[in-house]
Amino acid sequence: MLIACVGPDMWRARQKARSLLQAFREKHDPQGYSTEILVSFSFQDVLKQLGSPSLFTKKRCIRCDGLLSNLKIADIRLLAKKIEEGANETILLSVEQESISEKTKQVFSDKTLVLYEFRILSFDTFFRWCMEYSKQAVPQEKVQLIARMCAGDTWKAVQELDKCIADPQAEVLDAYVDESGVFVATEAFVRNQAWREEVEKNESEAFLNMCLSQIRAAIRVRDGATQGLHPFVVKKMSNIKPLNLEKRLRSVLRAQQQQRSGLGTTDEVLTSLR
């Protein structure tokens, strides 16, 4: 059997996968001998795992996130066949960022594919989800503010809710509110759009730090090295048209060095950015 927890709400998808893995351990594998998490794997590795039953328990559970993302339809058919042959022995558990196509779904039978889909929640549903997550440890007005500012981003909401649960006096989303102009200017700079007027309203050091972070993320997305990046960052950076990102990265690093060493005024540092 293949169980797929599908985004784009990756926080809820990963939480579901985690709970399923824990439930399997409690029911079939309390000692953990037949539960595996594959971090770096090939399709052939997965096929070998499917052909190797456990020596300790009747069932095995293998988590291999992103299993379907790069498979051709011929590989998917082979995977479905192997899963059906060992349906009672091995469970594959995968978190998939992209939706599973209808063509892929048709390859699997009802017995070989279980699908959990996690779409971005509407505001009312998201607000209720935030209220349930906070378990009344956060005042309702704060939860409502977090839900409004996070706009369906459960990763961001969980960080803010956990902060408020730990410290009822904590400020809500101060970084996102106070630095909103920096985010706007940074995104414009990365996209090679007008940014100077917006950044003059904010601290140049915060702008340079944000530029460095965003350009590095854009380069990683362009090169396919997205592991560890927030799904929303990946989605945003994938829409950026190809630019000479390395040149812009060097420009930001040079400006940062000039600013921190006192070799240029704020105006000179910002003017040097290209």
C-alpha positions as CSV (number, residue, x, y, z in Angstrom):
1,M,0.0,0.0,0.0
2,L,1.1,3.6,-0.8
3,I,-0.2,6.3,1.5
4,A,0.4,9.8,0.1
5,C,-0.1,13.0,2.2
6,V,-0.3,15.7,-0.4
7,G,0.2,19.5,0.0
8,P,0.2,22.5,-0.7
9,D,-0.4,22.8,3.1
10,M,2.8,21.0,3.9
11,W,2.7,21.5,7.6
12,R,-0.6,19.6,7.9
13,A,0.6,17.0,5.4
14,R,3.8,16.3,7.4
15,Q,1.8,16.2,10.7
16,K,-0.5,13.6,9.2
17,A,2.4,11.5,7.9
18,R,4.0,11.7,11.4
19,S,0.8,10.5,13.1
20,L,0.4,7.6,10.6
21,L,4.0,6.5,11.2
22,Q,3.4,6.7,15.0
23,A,0.2,4.7,14.7
24,F,1.9,2.0,12.7
25,R,4.7,1.7,15.3
26,E,2.2,1.4,18.1
27,K,0.1,-1.3,16.3
28,H,2.7,-3.3,14.4
29,D,6.3,-2.4,15.4
30,P,6.6,-1.2,19.0
31,Q,10.4,-1.9,19.0
32,G,11.0,0.0,15.8
33,Y,12.7,-2.8,13.9
34,S,10.5,-2.6,10.8
35,T,10.0,1.2,10.4
36,E,12.4,3.1,8.2
37,I,12.7,6.7,7.0
38,L,14.6,7.1,3.7
39,V,16.2,10.5,3.4
40,S,18.2,10.1,0.3
41,F,17.0,7.4,-2.1
42,S,16.5,6.3,-5.7
43,F,13.6,4.6,-7.2
44,Q,15.6,1.4,-7.4
45,D,16.2,1.6,-3.6
46,V,12.4,1.7,-3.0
47,L,11.9,-1.3,-5.3
48,K,14.5,-3.2,-3.4
49,Q,12.8,-2.3,-0.1
50,L,9.5,-3.6,-1.4
51,G,11.1,-6.9,-2.3
52,S,12.5,-7.4,1.2
53,P,10.0,-8.4,3.9
54,S,10.7,-7.8,7.5
55,L,12.3,-10.5,9.6
56,F,10.7,-9.2,12.8
57,T,7.1,-8.2,12.1
58,K,4.3,-9.0,9.6
59,K,4.3,-5.5,8.1
60,R,6.9,-2.9,7.3
61,C,6.5,0.9,7.0
62,I,8.9,2.9,4.9
63,R,8.6,6.7,4.7
64,C,10.1,8.2,1.5
65,D,9.0,11.8,0.9
66,G,8.7,13.0,-2.7
67,L,8.6,9.5,-4.0
68,L,6.3,10.3,-6.9
69,S,7.6,13.7,-7.8
70,N,10.1,12.7,-10.5
71,L,8.8,9.3,-11.6
72,K,7.8,8.6,-15.2
73,I,4.4,6.9,-15.8
74,A,6.2,3.6,-16.7
75,D,8.0,3.8,-13.2
76,I,4.7,4.5,-11.5
77,R,3.1,1.5,-13.2
78,L,6.0,-0.7,-12.0
79,L,5.7,0.7,-8.5
80,A,2.0,0.0,-8.4
81,K,2.6,-3.6,-9.5
82,K,5.3,-4.1,-6.9
83,I,3.0,-2.6,-4.2
84,E,0.2,-4.9,-5.2
85,E,2.4,-8.0,-5.1
86,G,3.4,-7.2,-1.5
87,A,0.3,-5.4,-0.4
88,N,0.1,-7.2,2.9
89,E,3.8,-6.8,3.8
90,T,5.0,-3.2,3.1
91,I,3.4,0.2,3.5
92,L,5.1,3.1,1.7
93,L,4.4,6.5,3.3
94,S,5.2,9.7,1.3
95,V,4.6,13.4,1.7
96,E,4.2,15.0,-1.8
97,Q,4.3,18.8,-2.3
98,E,2.6,18.6,-5.8
99,S,-0.9,17.2,-6.4
100,I,-1.0,13.7,-7.8
101,S,-2.3,13.7,-11.3
102,E,-5.5,11.8,-12.4
103,K,-3.3,9.6,-14.7
104,T,-1.2,8.5,-11.7
105,K,-4.3,7.8,-9.5
106,Q,-5.7,5.6,-12.2
107,V,-2.6,3.4,-12.2
108,F,-3.3,2.4,-8.6
109,S,-6.3,0.4,-7.3
110,D,-8.3,1.4,-4.2
111,K,-6.4,-1.1,-2.2
112,T,-2.9,0.2,-3.2
113,L,-3.3,4.0,-2.8
114,V,-4.7,6.0,0.1
115,L,-4.6,9.7,-0.5
116,Y,-4.8,12.5,2.1
117,E,-5.0,16.0,0.5
118,F,-4.3,19.2,2.4
119,R,-5.3,22.3,0.6
120,I,-4.8,25.9,1.8
121,L,-7.6,26.6,4.2
122,S,-10.2,29.4,3.7
123,F,-10.1,32.1,6.4
124,D,-13.0,30.9,8.4
125,T,-11.7,27.3,8.4
126,F,-8.2,28.4,9.1
127,F,-9.3,30.6,12.0
128,R,-11.1,27.6,13.5
129,W,-8.0,25.4,12.9
130,C,-5.9,28.0,14.8
131,M,-8.4,28.1,17.7
132,E,-8.3,24.4,18.0
133,Y,-4.5,24.3,17.8
134,S,-4.1,26.9,20.5
135,K,-6.5,25.0,22.8
136,Q,-7.8,28.3,24.4
137,A,-4.3,29.1,25.6
138,V,-4.2,32.2,23.4
139,P,-6.9,34.9,23.5
140,Q,-9.3,34.8,20.6
141,E,-8.5,38.3,19.4
142,K,-4.8,37.2,19.1
143,V,-5.7,34.0,17.3
144,Q,-7.8,36.0,14.9
145,L,-5.0,38.4,14.2
146,I,-2.6,35.5,13.6
147,A,-5.1,33.8,11.3
148,R,-5.5,37.1,9.3
149,M,-1.8,37.9,9.0
150,C,-0.8,34.3,8.1
151,A,-3.5,33.9,5.5
152,G,-3.6,30.1,5.5
153,D,0.2,29.5,6.1
154,T,0.0,26.9,8.8
155,W,3.9,26.8,9.2
156,K,3.9,30.5,10.1
157,A,0.8,30.3,12.2
158,V,2.1,27.4,14.3
159,Q,5.3,29.4,15.1
160,E,3.3,32.4,16.2
161,L,0.7,30.4,18.2
162,D,3.5,28.4,20.0
163,K,5.2,31.7,20.9
164,C,1.9,33.1,22.3
165,I,1.2,29.8,24.2
166,A,4.7,30.0,25.8
167,D,4.4,33.7,26.5
168,P,0.9,35.3,26.7
169,Q,2.6,38.7,26.6
170,A,4.5,38.0,23.4
171,E,4.0,40.4,20.5
172,V,2.1,39.0,17.5
173,L,3.8,38.9,14.1
174,D,5.9,42.0,14.9
175,A,8.6,41.0,12.4
176,Y,6.1,40.5,9.6
177,V,4.3,43.8,10.4
178,D,7.3,46.1,11.1
179,E,9.4,44.7,8.2
180,S,6.7,44.5,5.6
181,G,8.3,47.4,3.6
182,V,11.6,45.5,3.7
183,F,9.9,42.4,2.3
184,V,8.4,44.4,-0.5
185,A,11.7,46.1,-1.4
186,T,13.6,42.8,-1.2
187,E,11.2,41.0,-3.6
188,A,11.4,44.0,-6.0
189,F,15.2,43.9,-5.9
190,V,15.3,40.1,-6.6
191,R,12.9,40.5,-9.5
192,N,15.0,43.4,-10.9
193,Q,12.1,45.9,-10.3
194,A,12.1,49.4,-8.8
195,W,13.0,49.1,-5.0
196,R,14.9,52.2,-3.9
197,E,11.9,54.4,-2.9
198,E,10.6,51.6,-0.6
199,V,13.9,50.8,1.0
200,E,14.5,54.5,2.0
201,K,11.7,54.1,4.5
202,N,13.5,51.3,6.2
203,E,16.8,50.3,7.7
204,S,19.3,49.5,4.9
205,E,21.0,46.7,7.0
206,A,17.7,44.9,7.4
207,F,17.2,45.2,3.6
208,L,20.6,43.9,2.8
209,N,20.2,40.9,5.2
210,M,16.8,40.1,3.6
211,C,18.3,40.4,0.1
212,L,21.1,38.0,0.9
213,S,18.6,35.4,2.3
214,Q,16.1,35.8,-0.6
215,I,18.7,35.6,-3.4
216,R,20.3,32.5,-1.9
217,A,16.8,31.0,-1.8
218,A,16.2,32.0,-5.4
219,I,19.5,30.3,-6.5
220,R,18.7,27.1,-4.6
221,V,15.2,26.9,-6.2
222,R,16.6,27.5,-9.6
223,D,19.2,24.7,-9.1
224,G,16.6,22.3,-7.6
225,A,18.2,22.3,-4.1
226,T,15.0,23.0,-2.3
227,Q,15.3,20.6,0.7
228,G,14.8,22.6,3.9
229,L,13.2,25.6,2.2
230,H,9.7,26.6,3.2
231,P,7.2,25.5,0.5
232,F,5.8,29.0,0.2
233,V,9.4,30.3,-0.5
234,V,9.9,27.6,-3.1
235,K,6.6,28.5,-4.8
236,K,7.4,32.2,-4.8
237,M,10.9,31.8,-6.1
238,S,9.9,29.4,-8.9
239,N,8.0,32.3,-10.5
240,I,11.0,34.5,-10.8
241,K,12.2,34.9,-14.4
242,P,15.9,33.7,-15.0
243,L,18.2,36.5,-13.9
244,N,21.9,36.8,-13.3
245,L,21.4,35.9,-9.6
246,E,25.1,35.3,-8.9
247,K,25.9,38.8,-10.0
248,R,23.2,40.2,-7.7
249,L,24.4,38.1,-4.9
250,R,28.0,39.4,-5.3
251,S,26.6,42.9,-5.3
252,V,24.7,42.4,-2.0
253,L,27.8,40.9,-0.4
254,R,30.0,43.8,-1.5
255,A,27.4,46.3,-0.2
256,Q,27.2,44.5,3.1
257,Q,31.0,44.5,3.5
258,Q,31.2,48.2,2.7
259,Q,28.4,49.1,5.1
260,R,29.9,47.0,8.0
261,S,33.4,48.3,7.5
262,G,32.4,51.9,7.2
263,L,33.7,52.2,3.6
264,G,30.6,53.8,2.4
265,T,27.6,55.8,3.5
266,T,24.1,54.3,3.4
267,D,23.3,56.2,0.3
268,E,26.6,55.1,-1.4
269,V,26.0,51.5,-0.4
270,L,22.5,51.4,-1.8
271,T,23.5,53.1,-5.0
272,S,26.2,50.5,-5.6
273,L,23.6,47.7,-5.7
274,R,23.0,46.3,-9.2
